[in-house]
Amino acid sequence: MGLFSQSLQEAGALATREISAALEGTDGPIRDAMLYASTGGKGLRAFLVLESARLHGVDVLDAAPAAAAIEALHAYSLVHDDLPCMDDDALRRGQPTVHRKWDEATAVLAGDALQTLAFELVTRVGCTDAARLALVRGLASASGIRGMVGGQSLDIAAETSPKPLTLPQITELQAGKTGALIEWSTTVGPHMAGDDATVLGLYARDLGLAFQIADDILDVEGDAAMVGKAVGKDANAGKATFVSLLGLDGAKARAQTLVTSACDVLSVYGTQADRLREAAQFVVARKS
């Protein structure tokens, strides 16, 4: 197992432990659904939190609550995204979605609880009060109407729009829907340390867009059993995607260009950023 793969697994496991520990003393179907929804993912966002912390001299235990927070918030977004009123998916990570395993009310409440738990967890990070407040504010912006929710809203509106989205419009949409949380994750370390976050912010923007292009490619080329969710939905819905606008080969080339750009900007960190470079390659080579 390579260093990146090991780090990715360890980050996901750490986030799961932190979420489980935060839910101690609770029971019932909402708790069970929260744990179910936040288990089994890649742990990429948690990895980005911990790796950015390592690069800036922040202890992993101080950053661990932030790693768990972003995984909890990401899990909430998936639970709600899978609901019948949104994407109406039956599978997530190869398992029944929360509303299929329980019911819609449980899914809504579990998602709500994961979102609020994320902000509770961020308040536990080990840094100055000013840095902690900045992380809370940043997560709220990245996950709300200026970020993920805003991007998701644009995505839903595009499904019924008489005109397919243009490439700049899709890029803007995905910068909110996918990229904002990736950028928050990747800049946790410098924010906690009181350092400049510009370089990691630039890396994250390229990484987030490459990640979404890879998702569009998987929707065309992926196997549902490996991806862990339905594929081909974008084409069936007639949605404009990076693949539909650039073609399959063009989308792959664009993703690789973004990966190269993301890796190049890390030069200031030298070999210490090699795991982040591996992460960039991972997002376009993954099968799920």
C-alpha positions in Angstrom: 0.0 0.0 0.0 1.4 3.4 -1.0 1.8 6.3 1.5 -1.1 8.1 -0.1 -3.5 5.1 0.0 -2.5 4.5 3.6 -3.0 8.1 4.6 -6.4 8.2 2.9 -7.6 5.1 4.7 -6.3 6.4 8.1 -8.0 9.8 7.5 -11.3 8.2 6.8 -11.1 5.9 9.8 -10.1 8.8 12.1 -13.1 10.8 10.9 -15.4 7.9 11.5 -14.1 7.4 15.0 -14.5 11.1 15.8 -18.1 11.1 14.5 -18.9 8.0 16.5 -17.4 9.4 19.6 -19.3 12.7 19.2 -22.6 10.6 19.1 -21.9 8.7 22.3 -24.8 8.9 24.7 -27.4 9.0 21.8 -29.4 6.2 20.3 -32.3 5.5 18.0 -32.8 5.4 14.2 -31.4 8.9 13.6 -28.1 8.1 15.3 -28.0 4.8 13.4 -28.7 6.5 10.1 -26.0 9.2 10.8 -23.4 6.6 11.4 -24.5 4.6 8.3 -24.3 7.6 6.1 -20.9 8.7 7.3 -19.3 5.3 6.9 -17.7 3.8 3.8 -16.7 6.8 1.9 -13.2 7.6 0.4 -12.3 10.0 3.2 -10.7 12.3 0.7 -11.9 15.5 2.4 -10.7 14.3 5.7 -7.3 13.5 4.2 -7.1 17.0 2.7 -7.7 18.5 6.1 -5.1 16.4 7.8 -2.5 16.7 5.1 -2.9 20.5 4.9 -2.5 20.5 8.7 0.7 18.4 8.5 2.2 20.7 5.9 1.7 23.6 8.3 2.9 22.0 11.5 -0.5 21.5 13.0 -0.8 18.4 15.2 -3.2 15.7 13.8 -5.2 15.5 17.0 -5.8 19.3 16.9 -7.1 19.0 13.3 -9.0 15.7 13.7 -12.3 17.4 14.6 -12.2 19.4 11.4 -11.6 16.2 9.4 -14.6 14.6 11.0 -16.6 17.8 10.5 -16.1 17.9 6.7 -17.0 14.2 6.4 -20.2 14.7 8.5 -21.2 17.7 6.3 -20.4 15.8 3.1 -22.4 12.8 4.3 -25.4 15.1 5.0 -25.2 16.5 1.5 -25.3 13.0 0.0 -28.2 11.9 2.2 -30.3 14.9 1.0 -29.0 14.7 -2.6 -30.3 11.1 -2.8 -33.8 12.0 -1.7 -36.8 11.6 -4.1 -37.2 15.4 -4.3 -33.6 15.7 -5.5 -31.8 13.0 -7.4 -34.0 10.1 -6.2 -31.1 7.5 -5.9 -31.5 4.0 -4.5 -27.7 3.3 -4.0 -24.9 5.2 -2.4 -21.5 3.7 -1.8 -22.8 0.3 -2.9 -25.5 0.3 -0.2 -29.2 1.3 -0.1 -29.5 5.1 0.4 -30.7 6.3 3.8 -34.3 7.0 2.7 -34.5 3.5 1.2 -33.0 1.7 4.2 -35.2 3.7 6.7 -37.6 6.3 5.3 -37.6 9.9 4.0 -38.3 11.5 7.3 -35.4 9.7 8.9 -33.2 10.7 6.0 -34.1 14.4 6.3 -33.5 14.4 10.0 -30.3 12.4 9.9 -29.0 14.8 7.2 -30.0 17.8 9.4 -28.3 16.3 12.4 -25.1 15.5 10.5 -24.9 19.1 9.3 -25.3 20.6 12.8 -22.8 18.0 14.1 -20.3 19.3 11.6 -20.4 22.7 13.1 -20.2 21.3 16.7 -17.1 19.4 15.7 -15.4 22.4 14.2 -15.6 24.2 17.5 -13.4 21.5 19.0 -10.3 22.1 16.7 -7.1 23.0 18.6 -6.2 26.5 17.5 -6.8 30.1 18.5 -10.3 31.4 19.0 -9.9 33.7 15.9 -8.8 30.8 13.7 -11.6 28.6 15.0 -14.2 31.3 14.3 -12.8 31.7 10.8 -13.1 28.0 10.1 -16.8 28.0 11.3 -17.6 31.0 9.1 -15.7 29.5 6.2 -17.6 26.2 6.5 -20.9 28.0 6.7 -20.1 29.9 3.5 -18.7 26.8 1.7 -21.8 24.7 2.5 -24.5 27.3 2.1 -26.0 29.4 -0.7 -22.6 30.8 -1.7 -21.2 27.3 -2.0 -22.6 23.8 -2.0 -26.3 24.6 -1.7 -26.1 27.3 -4.2 -24.3 25.0 -6.7 -26.9 22.3 -6.1 -29.7 24.8 -6.7 -28.1 25.8 -10.0 -27.8 22.1 -10.9 -31.5 21.4 -10.2 -32.5 24.5 -12.2 -30.4 23.3 -15.2 -32.5 20.1 -15.4 -35.5 22.1 -16.6 -33.8 24.9 -18.3 -34.7 25.3 -22.1 -31.0 26.0 -22.8 -28.2 23.6 -21.8 -25.6 25.2 -19.6 -22.4 26.6 -21.2 -18.9 25.5 -20.1 -18.4 28.7 -17.9 -21.8 28.1 -16.3 -21.0 24.5 -15.5 -17.6 25.5 -14.1 -19.2 28.1 -11.8 -21.9 25.6 -10.7 -19.4 22.9 -9.8 -17.1 25.4 -8.0 -20.0 25.7 -5.5 -21.5 22.3 -5.5 -18.2 20.3 -5.3 -15.3 22.7 -5.1 -16.2 24.8 -2.1 -16.0 22.0 0.4 -12.8 20.7 -1.1 -11.3 24.2 -0.9 -12.3 24.5 2.8 -10.8 21.1 3.6 -7.5 21.9 1.9 -7.0 25.3 3.6 -7.8 24.1 7.2 -4.1 23.7 7.9 -2.9 27.1 7.0 -5.9 28.8 8.7 -5.2 26.8 11.9 -1.5 27.8 11.8 -2.2 31.4 11.0 -0.4 31.0 7.6 -1.2 32.2 4.1 -3.7 29.8 2.4 -3.3 31.1 -1.2 -1.2 28.2 -2.6 -3.4 25.5 -1.1 -6.5 27.4 -2.2 -5.3 27.4 -5.8 -4.5 23.7 -5.6 -7.9 23.0 -4.2 -9.7 24.9 -7.0 -8.0 22.8 -9.7 -8.5 19.7 -7.7 -12.2 20.3 -7.1 -12.9 20.9 -10.8 -10.8 17.8 -11.8 -12.8 15.8 -9.3 -16.1 16.8 -10.9 -14.9 16.2 -14.4 -13.9 12.7 -13.3 -17.4 12.3 -11.9 -18.9 13.2 -15.2 -16.6 10.7 -16.9 -17.5 8.0 -14.4 -21.2 8.7 -15.2 -20.4 7.7 -18.8 -17.7 5.0 -18.4 -18.2 3.8 -14.9 -19.7 0.5 -13.7 -22.5 0.9 -11.2 -21.1 -2.0 -9.1 -17.8 -0.2 -8.7 -19.0 3.3 -8.6 -21.5 2.4 -5.9 -24.4 4.4 -7.4 -26.4 4.6 -10.6 -24.5 5.7 -13.7 -25.7 7.2 -17.0 -28.2 9.5 -15.2 -26.8 12.7 -16.6 -27.1 11.6 -20.2 -30.5 10.1 -19.7 -31.7 13.4 -18.2 -30.1 15.4 -21.1 -28.0 17.4 -18.7 -25.0 19.4 -20.0 -21.8 18.1 -18.4 -18.1 18.5 -19.1 -18.3 15.3 -21.1 -21.3 16.5 -23.2 -19.6 19.8 -23.9 -15.9 18.7 -24.3 -16.4 15.1 -25.5 -15.0 12.2 -23.5 -11.4 12.7 -24.7 -11.6 16.4 -24.2 -12.9 16.0 -20.7 -10.1 13.6 -19.8 -7.6 16.0 -21.2 -9.1 18.9 -19.3 -9.0 16.9 -16.1 -5.3 16.0 -16.6 -4.5 19.6 -17.3 -6.1 20.6 -14.0 -4.1 17.9 -12.2 -0.9 19.2 -13.7 -1.7 22.7 -12.7 -2.7 21.6 -9.1 0.6 19.7 -8.7 2.7 22.6 -10.2 1.4 25.1 -7.7 2.6 22.9 -4.8 6.3 23.5 -5.8 6.7 25.9 -2.8 6.3 22.9 -0.5 8.8 20.7 -2.2 8.6 16.9 -1.7 6.6 17.5 1.5 3.5 17.9 -0.7 4.0 14.6 -2.6 0.9 13.1 -0.9 -1.2 16.0 -2.2 0.2 15.4 -5.6 -0.8 11.8 -5.4 -4.3 12.9 -4.3 -4.6 15.0 -7.5 -3.7 12.0 -9.6 -6.1 9.8 -7.6 -9.2 12.0 -8.3 -8.9 11.4 -12.0 -7.8 7.8 -11.9 -10.4 6.6 -9.4 -13.1 4.1 -10.3 -15.7 5.3 -7.8 
